[in-house]
Structure formats: structure tokens, C-alpha cells
Amino acid sequence: MTELQLRLRQLWLYPYDEADGRFDEDVEQAVKVYQWDRGIDRDPLGVYGPHTRRSLEAETREP
């Protein structure tokens, strides 16, 4: 989950300095915003599923 937080931070969707690896409400909200903005509907909203992951990895660099 740390990688998820760092990738979301690259897109200014996760503004917190500390990436603690927890999938909390802040991370879930950032994932929802990302999915909604990119039109990702093959994963449930707020769930970091395979379609969301593939899209996020294609759009960001490995932290």
C-alpha cells in the first residue's frame, strides 16, 4: 500500500507526507477520485483493483 500512496501523491491526490502503507479512508477517497476522474468503472469505486492499478501504474513512475 505504500507504493499506492506514493503513486497517488505523484498525481497530487494523496497530499500526506507520510506513506505508512495503510489503506485508510484518505487512501480510499484518493482512489475514488482517481477512478471517477479517469472513468474507471471496472473496479468498484474506492477499490484498488486490477483495472485501477494498471491505469495508475501506466500514468505514474515507480516510486
mmCIF file as Biopython writes it, N, C-alpha, C and O atoms, coordinates in Angstrom:
data_model
#
loop_
_atom_site.group_PDB
_atom_site.id
_atom_site.type_symbol
_atom_site.label_atom_id
_atom_site.label_alt_id
_atom_site.label_comp_id
_atom_site.label_asym_id
_atom_site.label_entity_id
_atom_site.label_seq_id
_atom_site.pdbx_PDB_ins_code
_atom_site.Cartn_x
_atom_site.Cartn_y
_atom_site.Cartn_z
_atom_site.occupancy
_atom_site.B_iso_or_equiv
_atom_site.auth_seq_id
_atom_site.auth_asym_id
_atom_site.pdbx_PDB_model_num
ATOM 1   N N  . MET A ? 1  ? 0.809   -1.202 0.000   1.0 0.0 1  A 1 
ATOM 2   C CA . MET A ? 1  ? 0.000   0.000  0.000   1.0 0.0 1  A 1 
ATOM 3   C C  . MET A ? 1  ? 0.853   1.268  0.000   1.0 0.0 1  A 1 
ATOM 4   O O  . MET A ? 1  ? 0.389   2.336  -0.399  1.0 0.0 1  A 1 
ATOM 5   N N  . THR A ? 2  ? 2.082   1.145  0.442   1.0 0.0 2  A 1 
ATOM 6   C CA . THR A ? 2  ? 2.960   2.319  0.419   1.0 0.0 2  A 1 
ATOM 7   C C  . THR A ? 2  ? 3.156   2.796  -1.009  1.0 0.0 2  A 1 
ATOM 8   O O  . THR A ? 2  ? 3.139   3.996  -1.280  1.0 0.0 2  A 1 
ATOM 9   N N  . GLU A ? 3  ? 3.346   1.837  -1.933  1.0 0.0 3  A 1 
ATOM 10  C CA . GLU A ? 3  ? 3.527   2.212  -3.336  1.0 0.0 3  A 1 
ATOM 11  C C  . GLU A ? 3  ? 2.283   2.930  -3.863  1.0 0.0 3  A 1 
ATOM 12  O O  . GLU A ? 3  ? 2.401   3.909  -4.601  1.0 0.0 3  A 1 
ATOM 13  N N  . LEU A ? 4  ? 1.110   2.458  -3.496  1.0 0.0 4  A 1 
ATOM 14  C CA . LEU A ? 4  ? -0.137  3.108  -3.902  1.0 0.0 4  A 1 
ATOM 15  C C  . LEU A ? 4  ? -0.161  4.549  -3.415  1.0 0.0 4  A 1 
ATOM 16  O O  . LEU A ? 4  ? -0.465  5.458  -4.187  1.0 0.0 4  A 1 
ATOM 17  N N  . GLN A ? 5  ? 0.151   4.764  -2.160  1.0 0.0 5  A 1 
ATOM 18  C CA . GLN A ? 5  ? 0.157   6.117  -1.610  1.0 0.0 5  A 1 
ATOM 19  C C  . GLN A ? 5  ? 1.156   7.004  -2.364  1.0 0.0 5  A 1 
ATOM 20  O O  . GLN A ? 5  ? 0.851   8.157  -2.670  1.0 0.0 5  A 1 
ATOM 21  N N  . LEU A ? 6  ? 2.324   6.481  -2.657  1.0 0.0 6  A 1 
ATOM 22  C CA . LEU A ? 6  ? 3.350   7.277  -3.345  1.0 0.0 6  A 1 
ATOM 23  C C  . LEU A ? 6  ? 2.946   7.576  -4.786  1.0 0.0 6  A 1 
ATOM 24  O O  . LEU A ? 6  ? 3.229   8.661  -5.292  1.0 0.0 6  A 1 
ATOM 25  N N  . ARG A ? 7  ? 2.296   6.638  -5.443  1.0 0.0 7  A 1 
ATOM 26  C CA . ARG A ? 7  ? 1.821   6.898  -6.816  1.0 0.0 7  A 1 
ATOM 27  C C  . ARG A ? 7  ? 0.696   7.936  -6.806  1.0 0.0 7  A 1 
ATOM 28  O O  . ARG A ? 7  ? 0.663   8.822  -7.660  1.0 0.0 7  A 1 
ATOM 29  N N  . LEU A ? 8  ? -0.219  7.831  -5.849  1.0 0.0 8  A 1 
ATOM 30  C CA . LEU A ? 8  ? -1.291  8.827  -5.748  1.0 0.0 8  A 1 
ATOM 31  C C  . LEU A ? 8  ? -0.717  10.206 -5.440  1.0 0.0 8  A 1 
ATOM 32  O O  . LEU A ? 8  ? -1.238  11.219 -5.906  1.0 0.0 8  A 1 
ATOM 33  N N  . ARG A ? 9  ? 0.342   10.240 -4.664  1.0 0.0 9  A 1 
ATOM 34  C CA . ARG A ? 9  ? 0.988   11.519 -4.338  1.0 0.0 9  A 1 
ATOM 35  C C  . ARG A ? 9  ? 1.565   12.171 -5.603  1.0 0.0 9  A 1 
ATOM 36  O O  . ARG A ? 9  ? 1.528   13.394 -5.740  1.0 0.0 9  A 1 
ATOM 37  N N  . GLN A ? 10 ? 2.088   11.371 -6.514  1.0 0.0 10 A 1 
ATOM 38  C CA . GLN A ? 10 ? 2.629   11.904 -7.765  1.0 0.0 10 A 1 
ATOM 39  C C  . GLN A ? 10 ? 1.566   12.674 -8.549  1.0 0.0 10 A 1 
ATOM 40  O O  . GLN A ? 10 ? 1.883   13.606 -9.288  1.0 0.0 10 A 1 
ATOM 41  N N  . LEU A ? 11 ? 0.321   12.282 -8.384  1.0 0.0 11 A 1 
ATOM 42  C CA . LEU A ? 11 ? -0.798  12.927 -9.090  1.0 0.0 11 A 1 
ATOM 43  C C  . LEU A ? 11 ? -1.518  13.953 -8.226  1.0 0.0 11 A 1 
ATOM 44  O O  . LEU A ? 11 ? -2.586  14.445 -8.592  1.0 0.0 11 A 1 
ATOM 45  N N  . TRP A ? 12 ? -0.930  14.271 -7.083  1.0 0.0 12 A 1 
ATOM 46  C CA . TRP A ? 12 ? -1.486  15.260 -6.140  1.0 0.0 12 A 1 
ATOM 47  C C  . TRP A ? 12 ? -2.834  14.828 -5.574  1.0 0.0 12 A 1 
ATOM 48  O O  . TRP A ? 12 ? -3.653  15.672 -5.210  1.0 0.0 12 A 1 
ATOM 49  N N  . LEU A ? 13 ? -3.067  13.528 -5.498  1.0 0.0 13 A 1 
ATOM 50  C CA . LEU A ? 13 ? -4.317  13.014 -4.946  1.0 0.0 13 A 1 
ATOM 51  C C  . LEU A ? 13 ? -4.165  12.564 -3.499  1.0 0.0 13 A 1 
ATOM 52  O O  . LEU A ? 13 ? -5.158  12.365 -2.800  1.0 0.0 13 A 1 
ATOM 53  N N  . TYR A ? 14 ? -2.940  12.404 -3.056  1.0 0.0 14 A 1 
ATOM 54  C CA . TYR A ? 14 ? -2.660  11.998 -1.677  1.0 0.0 14 A 1 
ATOM 55  C C  . TYR A ? 14 ? -1.630  12.977 -1.131  1.0 0.0 14 A 1 
ATOM 56  O O  . TYR A ? 14 ? -0.431  12.793 -1.340  1.0 0.0 14 A 1 
ATOM 57  N N  . PRO A ? 15 ? -2.081  14.007 -0.439  1.0 0.0 15 A 1 
ATOM 58  C CA . PRO A ? 15 ? -1.184  15.100 -0.063  1.0 0.0 15 A 1 
ATOM 59  C C  . PRO A ? 15 ? -0.351  14.874 1.197   1.0 0.0 15 A 1 
ATOM 60  O O  . PRO A ? 15 ? 0.394   15.762 1.612   1.0 0.0 15 A 1 
ATOM 61  N N  . TYR A ? 16 ? -0.469  13.713 1.800   1.0 0.0 16 A 1 
ATOM 62  C CA . TYR A ? 16 ? 0.203   13.495 3.086   1.0 0.0 16 A 1 
ATOM 63  C C  . TYR A ? 16 ? 1.662   13.117 2.878   1.0 0.0 16 A 1 
ATOM 64  O O  . TYR A ? 16 ? 1.994   12.373 1.955   1.0 0.0 16 A 1 
ATOM 65  N N  . ASP A ? 17 ? 2.527   13.632 3.740   1.0 0.0 17 A 1 
ATOM 66  C CA . ASP A ? 17 ? 3.964   13.381 3.625   1.0 0.0 17 A 1 
ATOM 67  C C  . ASP A ? 17 ? 4.327   11.942 3.952   1.0 0.0 17 A 1 
ATOM 68  O O  . ASP A ? 17 ? 5.228   11.367 3.341   1.0 0.0 17 A 1 
ATOM 69  N N  . GLU A ? 18 ? 3.633   11.370 4.906   1.0 0.0 18 A 1 
ATOM 70  C CA . GLU A ? 18 ? 3.980   10.030 5.356   1.0 0.0 18 A 1 
ATOM 71  C C  . GLU A ? 18 ? 3.195   8.977  4.580   1.0 0.0 18 A 1 
ATOM 72  O O  . GLU A ? 18 ? 1.965   9.006  4.545   1.0 0.0 18 A 1 
ATOM 73  N N  . ALA A ? 19 ? 3.916   8.053  3.964   1.0 0.0 19 A 1 
ATOM 74  C CA . ALA A ? 19 ? 3.288   6.904  3.314   1.0 0.0 19 A 1 
ATOM 75  C C  . ALA A ? 19 ? 3.476   5.731  4.261   1.0 0.0 19 A 1 
ATOM 76  O O  . ALA A ? 19 ? 4.555   5.143  4.331   1.0 0.0 19 A 1 
ATOM 77  N N  . ASP A ? 20 ? 2.423   5.396  4.984   1.0 0.0 20 A 1 
ATOM 78  C CA . ASP A ? 20 ? 2.536   4.391  6.044   1.0 0.0 20 A 1 
ATOM 79  C C  . ASP A ? 20 ? 2.067   2.997  5.628   1.0 0.0 20 A 1 
ATOM 80  O O  . ASP A ? 20 ? 2.142   2.054  6.414   1.0 0.0 20 A 1 
ATOM 81  N N  . GLY A ? 21 ? 1.581   2.869  4.387   1.0 0.0 21 A 1 
ATOM 82  C CA . GLY A ? 21 ? 1.179   1.561  3.905   1.0 0.0 21 A 1 
ATOM 83  C C  . GLY A ? 21 ? -0.206  1.107  4.339   1.0 0.0 21 A 1 
ATOM 84  O O  . GLY A ? 21 ? -0.605  -0.022 4.055   1.0 0.0 21 A 1 
ATOM 85  N N  . ARG A ? 22 ? -0.942  1.974  5.023   1.0 0.0 22 A 1 
ATOM 86  C CA . ARG A ? 22 ? -2.298  1.617  5.466   1.0 0.0 22 A 1 
ATOM 87  C C  . ARG A ? 22 ? -3.319  2.062  4.426   1.0 0.0 22 A 1 
ATOM 88  O O  . ARG A ? 22 ? -3.215  3.160  3.881   1.0 0.0 22 A 1 
ATOM 89  N N  . PHE A ? 23 ? -4.302  1.216  4.153   1.0 0.0 23 A 1 
ATOM 90  C CA . PHE A ? 23 ? -5.399  1.588  3.258   1.0 0.0 23 A 1 
ATOM 91  C C  . PHE A ? 23 ? -6.510  2.151  4.127   1.0 0.0 23 A 1 
ATOM 92  O O  . PHE A ? 23 ? -7.442  1.445  4.513   1.0 0.0 23 A 1 
ATOM 93  N N  . ASP A ? 24 ? -6.390  3.456  4.429   1.0 0.0 24 A 1 
ATOM 94  C CA . ASP A ? 24 ? -7.362  4.098  5.309   1.0 0.0 24 A 1 
ATOM 95  C C  . ASP A ? 24 ? -8.351  4.922  4.486   1.0 0.0 24 A 1 
ATOM 96  O O  . ASP A ? 24 ? -8.359  4.846  3.258   1.0 0.0 24 A 1 
ATOM 97  N N  . GLU A ? 25 ? -9.173  5.698  5.159   1.0 0.0 25 A 1 
ATOM 98  C CA . GLU A ? 25 ? -10.197 6.495  4.485   1.0 0.0 25 A 1 
ATOM 99  C C  . GLU A ? 25 ? -9.593  7.499  3.505   1.0 0.0 25 A 1 
ATOM 100 O O  . GLU A ? 25 ? -10.177 7.758  2.453   1.0 0.0 25 A 1 
ATOM 101 N N  . ASP A ? 26 ? -8.440  8.064  3.834   1.0 0.0 26 A 1 
ATOM 102 C CA . ASP A ? 26 ? -7.800  9.040  2.944   1.0 0.0 26 A 1 
ATOM 103 C C  . ASP A ? 26 ? -7.346  8.387  1.645   1.0 0.0 26 A 1 
ATOM 104 O O  . ASP A ? 26 ? -7.503  8.961  0.567   1.0 0.0 26 A 1 
ATOM 105 N N  . VAL A ? 27 ? -6.786  7.197  1.749   1.0 0.0 27 A 1 
ATOM 106 C CA . VAL A ? 27 ? -6.348  6.473  0.546   1.0 0.0 27 A 1 
ATOM 107 C C  . VAL A ? 27 ? -7.564  6.047  -0.273  1.0 0.0 27 A 1 
ATOM 108 O O  . VAL A ? 27 ? -7.572  6.182  -1.497  1.0 0.0 27 A 1 
ATOM 109 N N  . GLU A ? 28 ? -8.577  5.537  0.396   1.0 0.0 28 A 1 
ATOM 110 C CA . GLU A ? 28 ? -9.793  5.124  -0.310  1.0 0.0 28 A 1 
ATOM 111 C C  . GLU A ? 28 ? -10.409 6.304  -1.063  1.0 0.0 28 A 1 
ATOM 112 O O  . GLU A ? 28 ? -10.838 6.154  -2.207  1.0 0.0 28 A 1 
ATOM 113 N N  . GLN A ? 29 ? -10.454 7.469  -0.430  1.0 0.0 29 A 1 
ATOM 114 C CA . GLN A ? 29 ? -11.011 8.651  -1.086  1.0 0.0 29 A 1 
ATOM 115 C C  . GLN A ? 29 ? -10.168 9.055  -2.290  1.0 0.0 29 A 1 
ATOM 116 O O  . GLN A ? 29 ? -10.712 9.430  -3.329  1.0 0.0 29 A 1 
ATOM 117 N N  . ALA A ? 30 ? -8.854  8.982  -2.162  1.0 0.0 30 A 1 
ATOM 118 C CA . ALA A ? 30 ? -7.971  9.316  -3.283  1.0 0.0 30 A 1 
ATOM 119 C C  . ALA A ? 30 ? -8.180  8.346  -4.445  1.0 0.0 30 A 1 
ATOM 120 O O  . ALA A ? 30 ? -8.180  8.756  -5.606  1.0 0.0 30 A 1 
ATOM 121 N N  . VAL A ? 31 ? -8.356  7.072  -4.137  1.0 0.0 31 A 1 
ATOM 122 C CA . VAL A ? 31 ? -8.619  6.076  -5.180  1.0 0.0 31 A 1 
ATOM 123 C C  . VAL A ? 31 ? -9.953  6.376  -5.861  1.0 0.0 31 A 1 
ATOM 124 O O  . VAL A ? 31 ? -10.053 6.287  -7.085  1.0 0.0 31 A 1 
ATOM 125 N N  . LYS A ? 32 ? -10.969 6.726  -5.091  1.0 0.0 32 A 1 
ATOM 126 C CA . LYS A ? 32 ? -12.276 7.081  -5.659  1.0 0.0 32 A 1 
ATOM 127 C C  . LYS A ? 32 ? -12.158 8.256  -6.615  1.0 0.0 32 A 1 
ATOM 128 O O  . LYS A ? 32 ? -12.705 8.223  -7.717  1.0 0.0 32 A 1 
ATOM 129 N N  . VAL A ? 33 ? -11.451 9.284  -6.200  1.0 0.0 33 A 1 
ATOM 130 C CA . VAL A ? 33 ? -11.279 10.475 -7.049  1.0 0.0 33 A 1 
ATOM 131 C C  . VAL A ? 33 ? -10.555 10.089 -8.331  1.0 0.0 33 A 1 
ATOM 132 O O  . VAL A ? 33 ? -10.940 10.508 -9.422  1.0 0.0 33 A 1 
ATOM 133 N N  . TYR A ? 34 ? -9.507  9.292  -8.190  1.0 0.0 34 A 1 
ATOM 134 C CA . TYR A ? 34 ? -8.751  8.845  -9.355  1.0 0.0 34 A 1 
ATOM 135 C C  . TYR A ? 34 ? -9.652  8.065  -10.309 1.0 0.0 34 A 1 
ATOM 136 O O  . TYR A ? 34 ? -9.655  8.332  -11.510 1.0 0.0 34 A 1 
ATOM 137 N N  . GLN A ? 35 ? -10.408 7.117  -9.796  1.0 0.0 35 A 1 
ATOM 138 C CA . GLN A ? 35 ? -11.293 6.306  -10.640 1.0 0.0 35 A 1 
ATOM 139 C C  . GLN A ? 35 ? -12.354 7.173  -11.320 1.0 0.0 35 A 1 
ATOM 140 O O  . GLN A ? 35 ? -12.605 7.031  -12.517 1.0 0.0 35 A 1 
ATOM 141 N N  . TRP A ? 36 ? -12.955 8.043  -10.573 1.0 0.0 36 A 1 
ATOM 142 C CA . TRP A ? 36 ? -14.010 8.889  -11.125 1.0 0.0 36 A 1 
ATOM 143 C C  . TRP A ? 36 ? -13.454 9.787  -12.227 1.0 0.0 36 A 1 
ATOM 144 O O  . TRP A ? 36 ? -14.059 9.925  -13.291 1.0 0.0 36 A 1 
ATOM 145 N N  . ASP A ? 37 ? -12.302 10.395 -11.965 1.0 0.0 37 A 1 
ATOM 146 C CA . ASP A ? 37 ? -11.700 11.322 -12.927 1.0 0.0 37 A 1 
ATOM 147 C C  . ASP A ? 37 ? -11.267 10.617 -14.211 1.0 0.0 37 A 1 
ATOM 148 O O  . ASP A ? 37 ? -11.321 11.200 -15.294 1.0 0.0 37 A 1 
ATOM 149 N N  . ARG A ? 38 ? -10.841 9.372  -14.089 1.0 0.0 38 A 1 
ATOM 150 C CA . ARG A ? 38 ? -10.361 8.623  -15.263 1.0 0.0 38 A 1 
ATOM 151 C C  . ARG A ? 38 ? -11.438 7.747  -15.882 1.0 0.0 38 A 1 
ATOM 152 O O  . ARG A ? 38 ? -11.187 7.083  -16.888 1.0 0.0 38 A 1 
ATOM 153 N N  . GLY A ? 39 ? -12.620 7.733  -15.307 1.0 0.0 39 A 1 
ATOM 154 C CA . GLY A ? 39 ? -13.714 6.934  -15.858 1.0 0.0 39 A 1 
ATOM 155 C C  . GLY A ? 39 ? -13.512 5.436  -15.685 1.0 0.0 39 A 1 
ATOM 156 O O  . GLY A ? 39 ? -13.988 4.643  -16.496 1.0 0.0 39 A 1 
ATOM 157 N N  . ILE A ? 40 ? -12.815 5.055  -14.642 1.0 0.0 40 A 1 
ATOM 158 C CA . ILE A ? 40 ? -12.568 3.628  -14.380 1.0 0.0 40 A 1 
ATOM 159 C C  . ILE A ? 40 ? -13.777 3.068  -13.645 1.0 0.0 40 A 1 
ATOM 160 O O  . ILE A ? 40 ? -14.050 3.440  -12.504 1.0 0.0 40 A 1 
ATOM 161 N N  . ASP A ? 41 ? -14.499 2.172  -14.310 1.0 0.0 41 A 1 
ATOM 162 C CA . ASP A ? 41 ? -15.697 1.619  -13.686 1.0 0.0 41 A 1 
ATOM 163 C C  . ASP A ? 41 ? -15.697 0.090  -13.652 1.0 0.0 41 A 1 
ATOM 164 O O  . ASP A ? 41 ? -16.707 -0.528 -13.316 1.0 0.0 41 A 1 
ATOM 165 N N  . ARG A ? 42 ? -14.575 -0.506 -13.997 1.0 0.0 42 A 1 
ATOM 166 C CA . ARG A ? 42 ? -14.498 -1.970 -13.978 1.0 0.0 42 A 1 
ATOM 167 C C  . ARG A ? 42 ? -14.074 -2.501 -12.615 1.0 0.0 42 A 1 
ATOM 168 O O  . ARG A ? 42 ? -14.162 -3.703 -12.364 1.0 0.0 42 A 1 
ATOM 169 N N  . ASP A ? 43 ? -13.616 -1.621 -11.736 1.0 0.0 43 A 1 
ATOM 170 C CA . ASP A ? 43 ? -13.379 -1.944 -10.328 1.0 0.0 43 A 1 
ATOM 171 C C  . ASP A ? 43 ? -14.405 -1.163 -9.514  1.0 0.0 43 A 1 
ATOM 172 O O  . ASP A ? 43 ? -14.769 -0.053 -9.902  1.0 0.0 43 A 1 
ATOM 173 N N  . PRO A ? 44 ? -14.878 -1.709 -8.404  1.0 0.0 44 A 1 
ATOM 174 C CA . PRO A ? 44 ? -15.803 -0.944 -7.559  1.0 0.0 44 A 1 
ATOM 175 C C  . PRO A ? 44 ? -15.150 0.360  -7.087  1.0 0.0 44 A 1 
ATOM 176 O O  . PRO A ? 44 ? -13.941 0.417  -6.866  1.0 0.0 44 A 1 
ATOM 177 N N  . LEU A ? 45 ? -15.951 1.376  -6.940  1.0 0.0 45 A 1 
ATOM 178 C CA . LEU A ? 45 ? -15.462 2.681  -6.521  1.0 0.0 45 A 1 
ATOM 179 C C  . LEU A ? 45 ? -14.756 2.587  -5.168  1.0 0.0 45 A 1 
ATOM 180 O O  . LEU A ? 45 ? -15.325 2.109  -4.186  1.0 0.0 45 A 1 
ATOM 181 N N  . GLY A ? 46 ? -13.533 3.042  -5.137  1.0 0.0 46 A 1 
ATOM 182 C CA . GLY A ? 46 ? -12.749 3.026  -3.909  1.0 0.0 46 A 1 
ATOM 183 C C  . GLY A ? 46 ? -11.935 1.759  -3.715  1.0 0.0 46 A 1 
ATOM 184 O O  . GLY A ? 46 ? -11.174 1.652  -2.752  1.0 0.0 46 A 1 
ATOM 185 N N  . VAL A ? 47 ? -12.084 0.797  -4.618  1.0 0.0 47 A 1 
ATOM 186 C CA . VAL A ? 47 ? -11.343 -0.464 -4.521  1.0 0.0 47 A 1 
ATOM 187 C C  . VAL A ? 47 ? -10.156 -0.412 -5.480  1.0 0.0 47 A 1 
ATOM 188 O O  . VAL A ? 47 ? -10.314 -0.124 -6.666  1.0 0.0 47 A 1 
ATOM 189 N N  . TYR A ? 48 ? -8.983  -0.689 -4.957  1.0 0.0 48 A 1 
ATOM 190 C CA . TYR A ? 48 ? -7.765  -0.685 -5.773  1.0 0.0 48 A 1 
ATOM 191 C C  . TYR A ? 48 ? -7.633  -2.041 -6.459  1.0 0.0 48 A 1 
ATOM 192 O O  . TYR A ? 48 ? -6.799  -2.869 -6.093  1.0 0.0 48 A 1 
ATOM 193 N N  . GLY A ? 49 ? -8.473  -2.238 -7.455  1.0 0.0 49 A 1 
ATOM 194 C CA . GLY A ? 49 ? -8.496  -3.491 -8.195  1.0 0.0 49 A 1 
ATOM 195 C C  . GLY A ? 49 ? -7.548  -3.468 -9.379  1.0 0.0 49 A 1 
ATOM 196 O O  . GLY A ? 49 ? -6.812  -2.500 -9.565  1.0 0.0 49 A 1 
ATOM 197 N N  . PRO A ? 50 ? -7.559  -4.528 -10.184 1.0 0.0 50 A 1 
ATOM 198 C CA . PRO A ? 50 ? -6.588  -4.662 -11.261 1.0 0.0 50 A 1 
ATOM 199 C C  . PRO A ? 50 ? -6.684  -3.583 -12.343 1.0 0.0 50 A 1 
ATOM 200 O O  . PRO A ? 50 ? -5.662  -3.182 -12.900 1.0 0.0 50 A 1 
ATOM 201 N N  . HIS A ? 51 ? -7.873  -3.116 -12.642 1.0 0.0 51 A 1 
ATOM 202 C CA . HIS A ? 51 ? -8.027  -2.099 -13.686 1.0 0.0 51 A 1 
ATOM 203 C C  . HIS A ? 51 ? -7.512  -0.742 -13.198 1.0 0.0 51 A 1 
ATOM 204 O O  . HIS A ? 51 ? -6.849  -0.013 -13.936 1.0 0.0 51 A 1 
ATOM 205 N N  . THR A ? 52 ? -7.825  -0.424 -11.959 1.0 0.0 52 A 1 
ATOM 206 C CA . THR A ? 52 ? -7.330  0.820  -11.372 1.0 0.0 52 A 1 
ATOM 207 C C  . THR A ? 52 ? -5.818  0.777  -11.254 1.0 0.0 52 A 1 
ATOM 208 O O  . THR A ? 52 ? -5.137  1.755  -11.562 1.0 0.0 52 A 1 
ATOM 209 N N  . ARG A ? 53 ? -5.303  -0.337 -10.816 1.0 0.0 53 A 1 
ATOM 210 C CA . ARG A ? 53 ? -3.849  -0.491 -10.649 1.0 0.0 53 A 1 
ATOM 211 C C  . ARG A ? 53 ? -3.122  -0.333 -11.985 1.0 0.0 53 A 1 
ATOM 212 O O  . ARG A ? 53 ? -2.134  0.395  -12.078 1.0 0.0 53 A 1 
ATOM 213 N N  . ARG A ? 54 ? -3.611  -1.011 -13.005 1.0 0.0 54 A 1 
ATOM 214 C CA . ARG A ? 54 ? -2.984  -0.929 -14.334 1.0 0.0 54 A 1 
ATOM 215 C C  . ARG A ? 54 ? -2.959  0.509  -14.839 1.0 0.0 54 A 1 
ATOM 216 O O  . ARG A ? 54 ? -1.950  0.965  -15.376 1.0 0.0 54 A 1 
ATOM 217 N N  . SER A ? 55 ? -4.057  1.213  -14.669 1.0 0.0 55 A 1 
ATOM 218 C CA . SER A ? 55 ? -4.135  2.598  -15.113 1.0 0.0 55 A 1 
ATOM 219 C C  . SER A ? 55 ? -3.174  3.489  -14.333 1.0 0.0 55 A 1 
ATOM 220 O O  . SER A ? 55 ? -2.452  4.298  -14.917 1.0 0.0 55 A 1 
ATOM 221 N N  . LEU A ? 56 ? -3.171  3.335  -13.027 1.0 0.0 56 A 1 
ATOM 222 C CA . LEU A ? 56 ? -2.306  4.156  -12.177 1.0 0.0 56 A 1 
ATOM 223 C C  . LEU A ? 56 ? -0.832  3.886  -12.471 1.0 0.0 56 A 1 
ATOM 224 O O  . LEU A ? 56 ? -0.031  4.818  -12.535 1.0 0.0 56 A 1 
ATOM 225 N N  . GLU A ? 57 ? -0.477  2.631  -12.647 1.0 0.0 57 A 1 
ATOM 226 C CA . GLU A ? 57 ? 0.919   2.292  -12.942 1.0 0.0 57 A 1 
ATOM 227 C C  . GLU A ? 57 ? 1.353   2.833  -14.298 1.0 0.0 57 A 1 
ATOM 228 O O  . GLU A ? 57 ? 2.511   3.214  -14.470 1.0 0.0 57 A 1 
ATOM 229 N N  . ALA A ? 58 ? 0.436   2.871  -15.266 1.0 0.0 58 A 1 
ATOM 230 C CA . ALA A ? 58 ? 0.765   3.399  -16.592 1.0 0.0 58 A 1 
ATOM 231 C C  . ALA A ? 58 ? 0.952   4.921  -16.565 1.0 0.0 58 A 1 
ATOM 232 O O  . ALA A ? 58 ? 1.662   5.485  -17.398 1.0 0.0 58 A 1 
ATOM 233 N N  . GLU A ? 59 ? 0.316   5.561  -15.612 1.0 0.0 59 A 1 
ATOM 234 C CA . GLU A ? 59 ? 0.320   7.025  -15.550 1.0 0.0 59 A 1 
ATOM 235 C C  . GLU A ? 59 ? 1.403   7.597  -14.627 1.0 0.0 59 A 1 
ATOM 236 O O  . GLU A ? 59 ? 1.702   8.790  -14.684 1.0 0.0 59 A 1 
ATOM 237 N N  . THR A ? 60 ? 1.979   6.758  -13.792 1.0 0.0 60 A 1 
ATOM 238 C CA . THR A ? 60 ? 2.967   7.237  -12.820 1.0 0.0 60 A 1 
ATOM 239 C C  . THR A ? 60 ? 4.253   6.451  -12.963 1.0 0.0 60 A 1 
ATOM 240 O O  . THR A ? 60 ? 4.307   5.433  -13.652 1.0 0.0 60 A 1 
ATOM 241 N N  . ARG A ? 61 ? 5.285   6.939  -12.302 1.0 0.0 61 A 1 
ATOM 242 C CA . ARG A ? 61 ? 6.564   6.222  -12.306 1.0 0.0 61 A 1 
ATOM 243 C C  . ARG A ? 61 ? 6.672   5.412  -11.014 1.0 0.0 61 A 1 
ATOM 244 O O  . ARG A ? 61 ? 6.045   5.734  -10.005 1.0 0.0 61 A 1 
ATOM 245 N N  . GLU A ? 62 ? 7.474   4.365  -11.071 1.0 0.0 62 A 1 
ATOM 246 C CA . GLU A ? 62 ? 7.672   3.539  -9.887  1.0 0.0 62 A 1 
ATOM 247 C C  . GLU A ? 62 ? 8.397   4.343  -8.817  1.0 0.0 62 A 1 
ATOM 248 O O  . GLU A ? 62 ? 9.454   4.919  -9.074  1.0 0.0 62 A 1 
ATOM 249 N N  . PRO A ? 63 ? 7.825   4.381  -7.614  1.0 0.0 63 A 1 
ATOM 250 C CA . PRO A ? 63 ? 8.473   5.179  -6.550  1.0 0.0 63 A 1 
ATOM 251 C C  . PRO A ? 63 ? 9.744   4.515  -6.042  1.0 0.0 63 A 1 
ATOM 252 O O  . PRO A ? 63 ? 10.407  5.049  -5.153  1.0 0.0 63 A 1 
#
